[in-house]
Amino acid sequence: MSKVENKISQQLASEPVKKLMLKFSIPCIISLLVSALYNIVDQIFIGQGVGYFGTAATSVAFPLTVIALAIALMIGDGAGAFFSLKIGEKDTKSTELIVGNAITMFAASGIVLALISSLFLKQILGMFGATEAVMPYAMDYTRIIAIGLPVAMFSTGFNSIIRGDGNPKFAMISMLCGALINTVLDPIFIFTLDMGVKGAAYATIIGQLVSTILGILYIKKFNNIKFKFKFLKPNFRICKTTLTYGISSFITQAAIAIVAIATNNVLTKYGAASVYGSEIPLSIFGIVTKVNQIMLSVLLGIAVGAQPILGFNYGAKKMGRVKETVKIALTGAVIVSTLGLICFEFFPQQIVNLFGAGDAMYNEFGVMYFRIFLAGCILNAIQIVCVIFFQAIGQPMQSGILSLSRQIIFYLPGLFILPIVIGIKGAIYAAPIADILAFILTMILMSMKWKQINALEDKEESKLSKVA
């Protein structure tokens, strides 16, 4: 074990948990916030420069970027969790293969997804809910975004591995550089060069390319391995385990994509039968989703920042530190989501105004959507921490069940059934109902696991007392 590796292991094993949480979570939060800003900055500038047809176009494109993110995080978060566990077990050979195989999977999946989305773009956007009026804007924007998917996937996913290597600061800097470039280029391309939605797309992929280059440069600077090209050779066992550990991240993001596609289509259908029309609900849904991403980024940053601490200490059988980490992460998540709820309930109009002016119906729908759709965000925040907890300790089944529960098992049935009864408002009420039901399931699974952890902790304390 190298001196750097030994130092990181000692920190994870003995440094105060609150200090470790700050060390890992704050850079992670910033990294994820930066990633969310790619979407929200585009949305703001497009809304101001193009109007709500342009905003609706980004809503239609959103599921594709989430699908790419789902694959990237399945590889990256899975590799990061696997990497942390193997560091805790002092298995250097496996950590080397984990990194190399992850890079290979990033490249292969990114290229395949870019080709498929480019070849069948119009059909995909139609399936994602694009109306006839929105389709030209969606085609212009998404055609460019699709080309940049390989770099987008690498830059996002590889940061999870960098954090697992004990360098969350570098991961933060990598994402921050890309986001800053995107933010600077957006107004130049959209307004100065009059490129419209195309300008926003070009700014996005240029920023992601910078983050990817920084990630590639880090490969030679790993703390826990010395990278060699032979590690890129696919190893079935390593790839399978990596993807298994990351499946909950994939399910979470894939569920978001499925929900976005379904919601786009439901809002378009029932919006046409309402006073709001099809395009206003489609545009507002995009705004609410992107704003919610800001809060979710902070929540995920807290949870993912706790992941290496949980993984290492669970692998090292230090259950007291595992419990303390979970409690701190949950406390932080509740505080953040409470602040978010205050903003969503008391200042929805001000938030909507950031994305361009609209008429009275546009504003009315926006305020209503924010207040109802995000009413259960505190319950959702608790569930997010619990999903990452199960992922970090190598129990993907429980993590996957919880990831599916809110979005797929509970939300989608409500999304399709409630509008039949109460019209377009039913699509909005489906969300808080799903949050309540998913929270109940989360508490059941967590209580069962908590009993097991208490038993393991008692067993370890008993062994130590006998040795003493």
ZABA-454176 format. One record per residue (C-alpha): x, y, z. Coordinates in pm, 1 decimal. Layout:
<pts>
          u          v          w
          X          Y          Z
...
</pts>
This chain:
<pts>
          u          v          w
        0.0        0.0        0.0
      139.1      342.3      -99.4
      177.6      624.8      150.4
     -105.3      821.8      -16.5
     -334.2      517.7      -16.7
     -251.5      442.6      345.0
     -324.6      804.2      441.4
     -665.9      800.5      269.1
     -753.5      465.8      427.7
     -659.8      599.0      771.0
     -877.9      906.1      714.1
    -1178.5      698.1      611.3
    -1127.3      466.8      907.7
    -1058.3      715.5     1186.4
    -1107.8     1082.3     1091.5
    -1423.4     1243.2     1240.2
    -1720.2     1161.4     1019.7
    -1849.7     1520.0     1011.1
    -1512.6     1640.3      883.0
    -1502.1     1364.3      619.8
    -1857.2     1446.3      508.3
    -1760.1     1807.5      450.3
    -1445.9     1702.2      267.8
    -1625.1     1466.3       30.4
    -1974.6     1614.5        4.3
    -1900.4     1982.6      -60.4
    -1689.2     1921.5     -373.4
    -1939.5     1658.3     -483.6
    -2229.8     1900.2     -437.3
    -2048.3     2164.4     -640.3
    -1968.1     1910.9     -913.0
    -2329.0     1797.7     -940.2
    -2460.7     2153.8     -922.5
    -2229.7     2241.3    -1206.7
    -2363.7     1948.1    -1405.4
    -2720.8     2065.7    -1340.8
    -2623.4     2415.4    -1449.0
    -2548.0     2287.1    -1800.4
    -2921.0     2230.1    -1843.6
    -3061.5     2518.3    -1643.1
    -2833.2     2785.0    -1794.5
    -2934.6     2671.4    -2142.9
    -3298.5     2682.7    -2035.0
    -3270.8     3037.1    -1895.3
    -3090.9     3184.1    -2196.3
    -3314.4     3001.0    -2444.5
    -3624.4     3118.1    -2257.6
    -3502.7     3477.9    -2262.7
    -3376.6     3469.5    -2621.4
    -3608.9     3230.6    -2805.5
    -3926.9     3208.4    -2595.7
    -4121.0     2921.1    -2449.0
    -4115.7     2718.9    -2773.5
    -3739.1     2701.2    -2726.4
    -3784.9     2611.2    -2359.9
    -4028.2     2337.5    -2460.1
    -3765.5     2208.2    -2706.5
    -3514.9     2153.9    -2424.8
    -3787.9     1972.2    -2230.2
    -3827.5     1735.6    -2524.1
    -3449.7     1686.0    -2550.3
    -3413.5     1632.8    -2175.5
    -3490.9     1256.3    -2171.3
    -3203.6     1184.8    -2412.9
    -2951.0     1365.1    -2193.0
    -3085.2     1178.7    -1890.6
    -3053.4      842.8    -2066.7
    -2689.3      927.9    -2137.3
    -2646.3     1032.8    -1774.5
    -2807.4      707.1    -1656.2
    -2553.3      497.2    -1845.4
    -2262.9      720.2    -1738.6
    -2358.1      704.3    -1369.6
    -2423.5      330.6    -1380.6
    -2062.5      288.6    -1490.4
    -1915.0      574.7    -1285.9
    -2104.1      534.2     -957.5
    -2075.8      156.3     -981.0
    -1701.6      179.6    -1039.8
    -1667.0      438.4     -761.2
    -1849.6      218.0     -507.7
    -1661.4      -95.7     -618.3
    -1333.6       99.2     -609.8
    -1393.5      222.0     -251.5
    -1482.4     -125.0     -126.0
    -1169.6     -277.9     -280.9
     -951.7       -3.7     -130.3
    -1100.3      -91.7      208.2
    -1020.1     -458.1      141.2
     -667.3     -363.7       19.3
     -726.4     -538.7     -317.1
     -498.0     -333.6     -547.8
     -528.4     -565.6     -847.8
     -905.2     -522.8     -863.7
     -891.6     -143.8     -826.4
     -666.2     -121.4    -1131.7
     -903.4     -326.0    -1346.9
    -1207.1     -134.6    -1221.0
    -1071.3      196.9    -1352.7
     -952.9       58.9    -1685.7
    -1274.0     -128.0    -1759.2
    -1482.3      175.3    -1665.1
    -1298.5      388.8    -1922.6
    -1361.8      123.6    -2189.2
    -1732.2      110.4    -2103.3
    -1761.8      491.6    -2112.1
    -1614.3      503.1    -2464.0
    -1815.9      214.4    -2608.1
    -2153.9      318.1    -2466.1
    -2106.7      685.9    -2556.7
    -2029.4      614.5    -2921.2
    -2319.8      369.6    -2958.7
    -2572.3      609.2    -2801.6
    -2451.5      901.2    -3015.6
    -2492.8      697.0    -3334.8
    -2840.4      570.1    -3246.4
    -2972.0      910.0    -3139.5
    -2829.5     1082.8    -3447.5
    -2972.5      829.6    -3693.2
    -3322.9      823.4    -3544.2
    -3345.0     1175.1    -3401.2
    -3683.6     1284.0    -3538.2
    -3851.5      958.7    -3436.2
    -3699.3      982.5    -3089.1
    -3810.6     1341.9    -3037.6
    -4161.5     1254.6    -3154.2
    -4169.4      975.0    -2898.8
    -4045.0     1219.1    -2633.8
    -4351.0     1442.1    -2683.3
    -4246.0     1705.8    -2939.3
    -4544.6     1883.4    -3092.1
    -4544.1     2006.4    -3450.9
    -4466.5     2362.1    -3335.9
    -4180.0     2253.5    -3108.2
    -4016.2     1994.9    -3338.6
    -3795.0     2236.5    -3545.2
    -3644.1     2384.2    -3227.4
    -3597.6     2039.9    -3073.8
    -3424.6     1907.3    -3386.8
    -3180.4     2199.9    -3400.7
    -3088.9     2167.5    -3033.9
    -3077.7     1789.0    -2992.5
    -2888.7     1712.1    -3315.2
    -2583.3     1891.9    -3171.6
    -2626.1     1754.8    -2819.1
    -2633.7     1398.3    -2958.9
    -2293.7     1438.7    -3124.2
    -2140.3     1538.9    -2790.1
    -2282.2     1248.6    -2587.2
    -1953.1     1050.6    -2563.0
    -1767.2     1341.0    -2396.7
    -2069.1     1425.6    -2179.9
    -2086.5     1069.8    -2049.0
    -1714.9     1042.5    -1976.8
    -1689.1     1381.0    -1804.3
    -1981.9     1303.9    -1572.3
    -1919.9      936.7    -1499.6
    -1543.7      949.3    -1454.1
    -1580.4     1208.4    -1179.2
    -1739.7      941.9     -957.5
    -1421.5      736.5     -986.8
    -1203.6     1040.2     -914.1
    -1406.4     1099.0     -595.5
    -1364.8      732.3     -503.1
     -989.3      782.0     -544.9
    -1006.0     1039.5     -266.1
     -985.3     1352.8     -481.9
    -1328.8     1517.9     -481.6
    -1161.5     1858.3     -525.4
    -1027.9     1768.6     -870.4
    -1368.8     1631.1     -971.8
    -1522.4     1961.1     -866.1
    -1267.7     2168.4    -1059.2
    -1318.6     1956.7    -1371.5
    -1694.1     2011.6    -1377.3
    -1665.4     2375.6    -1272.1
    -1434.7     2461.5    -1562.4
    -1674.5     2309.4    -1812.7
    -1977.3     2485.9    -1665.5
    -1807.6     2823.8    -1659.3
    -1716.9     2791.2    -2025.3
    -2075.0     2688.9    -2107.3
    -2214.2     2986.5    -1912.4
    -1982.7     3232.6    -2087.5
    -2047.4     3092.8    -2435.4
    -2427.1     3067.5    -2402.5
    -2507.0     3442.1    -2430.2
    -2236.6     3490.0    -2693.1
    -2372.0     3215.1    -2919.2
    -2744.0     3278.2    -2853.3
    -2756.6     3659.4    -2852.7
    -2436.1     3801.3    -3005.3
    -2406.2     3545.5    -3287.4
    -2785.9     3496.2    -3308.7
    -2755.3     3115.6    -3316.0
    -3064.9     3048.1    -3104.2
    -3103.0     2697.9    -2962.4
    -2807.8     2576.9    -3171.8
    -2581.9     2818.3    -2984.9
    -2689.2     2676.7    -2649.6
    -2613.5     2323.8    -2768.7
    -2267.7     2417.3    -2899.4
    -2184.1     2593.6    -2572.6
    -2285.6     2282.3    -2379.0
    -2070.1     2033.6    -2566.8
    -1765.8     2265.6    -2568.6
    -1788.4     2292.3    -2189.9
    -1824.1     1914.6    -2155.4
    -1521.2     1861.9    -2379.6
    -1306.1     2070.5    -2144.7
    -1421.5     1861.8    -1846.2
    -1342.1     1543.2    -2038.0
     -987.8     1660.4    -2119.7
     -924.1     1733.4    -1750.8
    -1055.9     1387.8    -1660.0
     -819.6     1223.9    -1908.4
     -526.8     1417.4    -1762.4
     -614.1     1279.4    -1415.6
     -567.8      918.4    -1528.2
     -191.8      939.4    -1469.6
     -240.8     1101.3    -1126.9
     -443.3      835.1     -943.3
     -364.1      800.5     -572.9
     -445.9      431.4     -541.6
     -328.8      282.4     -873.5
      -66.4      326.6    -1142.8
     -264.9      322.9    -1464.0
     -154.0      105.4    -1756.0
     -323.3       58.4    -2092.7
     -361.1     -315.7    -2031.7
     -625.7     -232.9    -1770.6
     -854.2     -121.2    -2057.6
     -900.0     -480.8    -2171.4
    -1256.2     -584.6    -2080.5
    -1284.7     -821.1    -1785.3
    -1629.1     -979.1    -1762.8
    -1625.5    -1017.2    -1383.6
    -1515.5     -658.9    -1323.9
    -1762.4     -512.8    -1575.1
    -2049.7     -718.7    -1438.4
    -1980.3     -624.0    -1076.5
    -1931.7     -256.4    -1166.8
    -2262.5     -242.4    -1349.9
    -2433.7     -433.9    -1068.1
    -2312.0     -182.2     -809.5
    -2419.5      104.6    -1032.1
    -2758.8      -35.0    -1131.0
    -2947.1      178.0     -877.9
    -2795.6      494.6    -1027.7
    -2902.8      374.2    -1371.2
    -3252.5      292.2    -1249.2
    -3282.7      631.8    -1080.2
    -3182.0      821.6    -1393.3
    -3359.4      590.4    -1637.9
    -3674.1      631.7    -1430.3
    -3633.6     1009.4    -1460.5
    -3609.2      971.2    -1839.4
    -3914.5      743.0    -1856.1
    -4108.1      979.4    -1631.0
    -4004.7     1278.5    -1843.8
    -4117.0     1106.0    -2164.3
    -4447.1      995.6    -2011.7
    -4510.7     1335.1    -1851.0
    -4433.4     1522.4    -2174.5
    -4688.2     1310.6    -2358.7
    -4954.5     1328.7    -2086.4
    -4917.0     1707.2    -2054.1
    -4934.5     1749.0    -2430.5
    -5248.9     1535.3    -2451.9
    -5441.6     1677.3    -2158.2
    -5299.6     2027.3    -2204.7
    -5459.3     2040.3    -2549.6
    -5795.4     1971.2    -2384.3
    -5743.6     2244.8    -2122.9
    -5728.5     2624.5    -2125.0
    -5347.1     2606.4    -2115.0
    -5286.1     2434.1    -2449.9
    -5004.8     2182.9    -2521.5
    -4693.6     2402.9    -2527.2
    -4736.1     2586.3    -2193.2
    -4746.8     2266.5    -1979.5
    -4458.0     2121.2    -2181.6
    -4247.3     2432.1    -2121.5
    -4333.8     2462.3    -1749.5
    -4256.6     2096.5    -1686.6
    -3908.5     2156.4    -1826.9
    -3857.3     2455.1    -1598.5
    -3978.0     2270.4    -1287.0
    -3760.0     1970.8    -1371.9
    -3447.8     2181.8    -1420.5
    -3505.9     2385.9    -1102.8
    -3568.5     2066.9     -905.4
    -3239.0     1937.6    -1041.6
    -3062.2     2210.6     -847.9
    -3200.3     2080.7     -518.2
    -3149.3     1719.1     -622.1
    -2785.9     1797.5     -703.0
    -2726.9     1914.5     -346.7
    -2907.5     1610.1     -206.4
    -2717.0     1369.9     -430.2
    -2393.3     1550.5     -343.8
    -2454.1     1484.7       24.6
    -2543.5     1121.2      -38.9
    -2271.0     1046.1     -294.9
    -2015.2     1229.9      -81.3
    -2100.7      985.8      196.8
    -2058.5      687.6      -35.4
    -1681.5      626.6        3.2
    -1710.6      670.5      381.9
    -1996.3      420.1      396.3
    -1831.6      175.9      155.2
    -1493.4      172.8      327.4
    -1626.3      143.9      682.2
    -1886.1     -118.2      593.8
    -1611.6     -319.9      424.9
    -1388.2     -267.9      729.9
    -1680.4     -368.5      959.6
    -1685.1      -34.3     1143.5
    -2062.2      -19.9     1186.9
    -2064.1      267.4     1432.9
    -1910.6      495.1     1171.2
    -2154.5      366.6      909.6
    -2449.8      461.7     1133.1
    -2304.4      802.7     1211.9
    -2250.1      877.0      841.5
    -2608.7      786.1      756.2
    -2747.5     1008.3     1032.8
    -2538.5     1308.8      925.3
    -2635.4     1261.0      558.6
    -3005.8     1238.5      644.9
    -2988.9     1551.3      861.9
    -2824.9     1747.9      580.0
    -3079.4     1622.6      325.9
    -3376.5     1725.7      541.4
    -3234.6     2075.6      595.3
    -3168.5     2130.3      223.6
    -3507.9     1997.1      111.1
    -3687.5     2211.1      370.1
    -3523.0     2521.7      225.3
    -3620.0     2402.1     -122.9
    -3980.6     2352.1      -17.4
    -3996.3     2708.8      115.7
    -3876.4     2842.8     -221.6
    -4118.5     2625.8     -422.3
    -4421.0     2717.2     -211.3
    -4359.6     3089.0     -152.0
    -4161.4     3209.3     -455.0
    -4275.7     3007.8     -760.5
    -4361.6     3312.7     -972.6
    -4018.1     3463.5     -922.7
    -3859.8     3135.2    -1031.4
    -4076.6     3115.6    -1345.1
    -3983.0     3473.0    -1435.5
    -3615.3     3375.3    -1459.5
    -3695.2     3172.3    -1770.0
    -3863.0     3449.0    -1968.3
    -4193.3     3634.4    -1959.9
    -4522.4     3463.2    -2027.1
    -4891.4     3548.9    -2036.9
    -5136.0     3507.8    -1747.8
    -5212.9     3141.1    -1828.9
    -4842.5     3059.6    -1849.8
    -4777.4     3213.8    -1507.2
    -5084.8     3052.0    -1351.2
    -4983.2     2704.7    -1465.1
    -4622.1     2759.0    -1356.6
    -4714.9     2860.0    -1001.7
    -4959.7     2571.8     -966.5
    -4708.0     2317.3    -1095.9
    -4431.2     2424.1     -857.9
    -4652.8     2425.2     -547.9
    -4815.8     2087.7     -605.3
    -4554.1     1884.0     -793.4
    -4273.5     1949.9     -542.3
    -4481.0     1943.1     -221.3
    -4327.8     1608.3     -113.8
    -3963.1     1699.9     -175.1
    -3856.9     1642.0      189.3
    -3974.4     1280.0      174.5
    -3796.6     1236.6     -158.9
    -3475.2     1375.6       -7.0
    -3474.7     1108.6      264.5
    -3526.4      837.9        5.4
    -3230.9      959.5     -204.6
    -2990.5      920.4       88.5
    -3123.0      571.6      160.3
    -3083.2      465.5     -204.7
    -2714.4      566.5     -202.9
    -2667.6      400.7      137.9
    -2772.3       61.3        2.6
    -2561.8      117.7     -309.1
    -2252.9      206.1     -105.0
    -2267.6     -108.0      109.1
    -2297.7     -335.4     -194.5
    -2670.8     -418.7     -178.4
    -2797.7     -319.5     -523.2
    -3128.4     -506.1     -493.6
    -3260.7     -288.5     -210.6
    -3115.2       20.5     -375.5
    -3276.7      -70.9     -706.3
    -3617.3     -135.3     -548.8
    -3615.1      205.0     -381.3
    -3497.0      374.5     -699.8
    -3786.5      220.8     -891.1
    -4050.9      281.6     -627.5
    -4100.3      656.9     -643.4
    -4075.0      712.7    -1017.3
    -4199.3      391.8    -1175.5
    -4408.1      194.3     -926.7
    -4600.5      484.4     -773.6
    -4572.6      794.5     -995.6
    -4643.9      651.5    -1340.3
    -4976.2      482.6    -1251.5
    -5094.3      807.8    -1093.0
    -4975.4     1005.5    -1394.4
    -5189.7      796.9    -1629.2
    -5494.9      743.3    -1405.6
    -5550.7     1076.6    -1225.7
    -5576.0     1296.7    -1540.2
    -5864.3     1076.4    -1660.5
    -6053.5     1177.6    -1347.9
    -5948.3     1541.1    -1286.6
    -5779.1     1647.1    -1607.9
    -5432.6     1797.2    -1638.5
    -5410.2     1868.6    -1262.2
    -5403.1     1493.2    -1206.9
    -5060.6     1479.0    -1370.6
    -4934.1     1725.0    -1109.9
    -5088.5     1557.8     -802.4
    -4933.1     1223.5     -900.2
    -4592.0     1342.9     -774.4
    -4660.6     1417.7     -404.5
    -4872.0     1101.7     -375.7
    -4577.3      899.4     -510.1
    -4340.8     1069.3     -263.0
    -4555.8      960.1       32.5
    -4585.1      597.3      -80.2
    -4212.6      567.7     -166.0
    -4117.5      712.4      173.2
    -4320.2      443.4      352.9
    -4141.1      168.9      156.6
    -3803.1      330.4      228.3
    -3866.0      331.0      603.0
    -3958.4      -39.2      595.8
    -3635.9     -144.2      418.0
    -3416.6       87.5      626.8
    -3557.6      -39.6      955.9
    -3480.3     -397.6      851.4
    -3121.9     -310.8      753.1
    -3067.1      -98.7     1062.5
    -3141.5     -400.3     1284.0
    -2876.8     -600.7     1095.4
    -2620.6     -323.0     1135.5
    -2693.1     -299.8     1509.0
    -2642.6     -675.6     1538.2
    -2309.4     -657.6     1350.8
    -2198.7     -368.0     1570.6
    -2282.5     -563.4     1887.0
    -2091.6     -863.4     1751.0
    -1778.4     -656.4     1683.0
    -1794.6     -493.5     2026.4
    -1826.1     -837.9     2183.9
    -1514.2     -959.7     1999.7
    -1316.5     -653.2     2108.4
    -1419.2     -695.3     2472.5
    -1305.8    -1059.6     2469.2
     -968.4     -961.6     2320.9
     -929.4     -688.8     2586.2
</pts>
